[in-house]
Amino acid sequence: DLASYLRDRPCTVGGNCQGAAIAGELARNLVFNAIDVQGFIAMEWIEVPALPVQATLLFGAESKDYNPFLRNIDPWPAWNRLFVNPTCRILPGGHGTYFRPDTISALAGEVRHALALPKAPAVSDRSALARSRSNAPNFRPAMTFWPFGNAMPACCRI
């Protein structure tokens, strides 16, 4: 399994759009298994899990459905509660355009930037997190939520 492979290897986990939600839950489970998750990169996804790691949140300059700043939402209070030293970077373009030849270099640069950020101090006792999970049979690590009230875009509602 992935936790066994990563046991002595630090990692950064990330994803794009709905893949960011999956990456967030993966990172959460790795943390609960005492894996050294040093960072989380979420691109164009607004339903984010709380993680005790450095987080970089990427949004498009023209992404009206995902970029909270284009919707007059101040995400910083929520991000500061959810992550350690969160950062936000803005990519050129809009949702679904970041992997095109004219924008991929900007995306790659932002990922390099996120990977080069100083790492947040390690969670003081990640093994205690793993123990608490094994001692609590009803524990559910899947706790993603929309931290900005009722302003969720229609594309994200279930």
DAZI-V167424 format. One record per pair of residues at least 4 apart in sequence whose C-alpha atoms are under 8 Angstrom apart, sorted by the first residue. I is the first residue (numbers start at 1). GAP is how many residues later the second one is. If there is no record, write none. Layout:
i={I,I}
gap={GAP,GAP}
//
This chain:
i={1,2,3,3,3,3,5,6,6,6,7,7,7,8,8,9,9,10,10,10,10,11,11,11,11,12,12,12,12,12,12,13,13,13,13,13,13,13,13,14,14,14,14,14,14,14,14,15,15,15,15,15,15,15,15,16,16,16,16,16,17,17,17,17,17,18,18,19,20,20,20,20,20,20,21,21,21,21,21,21,22,23,23,24,24,24,24,24,24,25,25,25,25,25,26,27,27,27,27,28,28,28,28,28,29,29,30,30,30,30,31,31,31,31,31,31,32,32,32,32,32,33,33,33,33,34,34,34,34,35,36,37,38,38,38,38,38,39,39,39,39,39,39,40,40,40,40,41,41,41,41,41,41,42,42,42,42,43,43,43,44,44,44,44,44,44,44,45,46,46,47,47,47,47,48,48,48,48,49,49,49,49,49,50,50,50,50,50,51,51,51,52,52,52,52,53,53,53,53,53,54,54,54,54,54,54,55,55,55,55,55,56,56,56,56,56,57,57,57,57,58,58,58,58,59,59,59,59,59,59,59,60,60,60,60,60,60,60,60,61,61,61,61,61,61,62,62,62,62,62,63,63,63,63,63,64,64,64,64,65,65,65,66,66,67,68,68,68,68,69,69,69,73,75,75,75,76,77,78,78,78,79,79,80,80,80,84,85,89,91,91,91,91,92,92,92,93,93,93,94,97,98,98,98,99,99,99,100,101,103,104,105,106,107,108,109,110,111,112,113,125,126,127,128,129,130,131,132,133,133,146,148,152,152,153}
gap={4,4,4,27,30,32,4,4,5,29,27,28,29,27,28,26,27,25,26,27,28,25,26,27,28,25,26,27,28,29,103,10,11,13,14,24,26,27,28,5,6,9,10,26,27,28,29,4,5,6,7,8,26,27,28,4,26,27,28,29,4,25,26,27,28,4,27,4,4,21,22,23,24,25,4,24,26,27,28,123,4,4,19,4,16,18,24,25,27,4,24,116,117,119,4,4,10,13,24,4,21,23,113,114,4,112,4,5,6,7,4,5,6,95,98,99,94,95,97,98,101,93,94,96,97,92,93,95,96,91,86,16,15,16,81,82,84,14,15,16,17,76,80,13,14,15,16,14,15,16,17,70,73,13,14,15,16,14,15,16,13,14,15,16,22,23,51,21,20,100,97,98,99,100,96,97,98,99,33,93,94,95,96,31,32,33,93,94,31,32,33,30,31,32,71,30,31,32,67,69,29,30,31,32,65,66,28,29,30,31,32,30,31,32,33,58,29,30,31,32,30,31,32,33,4,7,8,29,30,31,32,6,7,30,31,32,33,34,35,6,29,30,31,32,33,5,30,31,32,33,4,7,30,31,32,4,6,7,30,6,88,90,29,87,4,4,5,6,7,4,5,6,75,4,72,73,4,4,4,69,70,4,7,4,5,6,36,35,21,7,15,16,19,6,11,14,4,5,10,4,6,5,6,9,4,5,8,4,4,4,4,4,4,4,4,4,4,4,4,4,4,4,4,4,4,4,4,4,4,6,6,4,4,5,4}
//
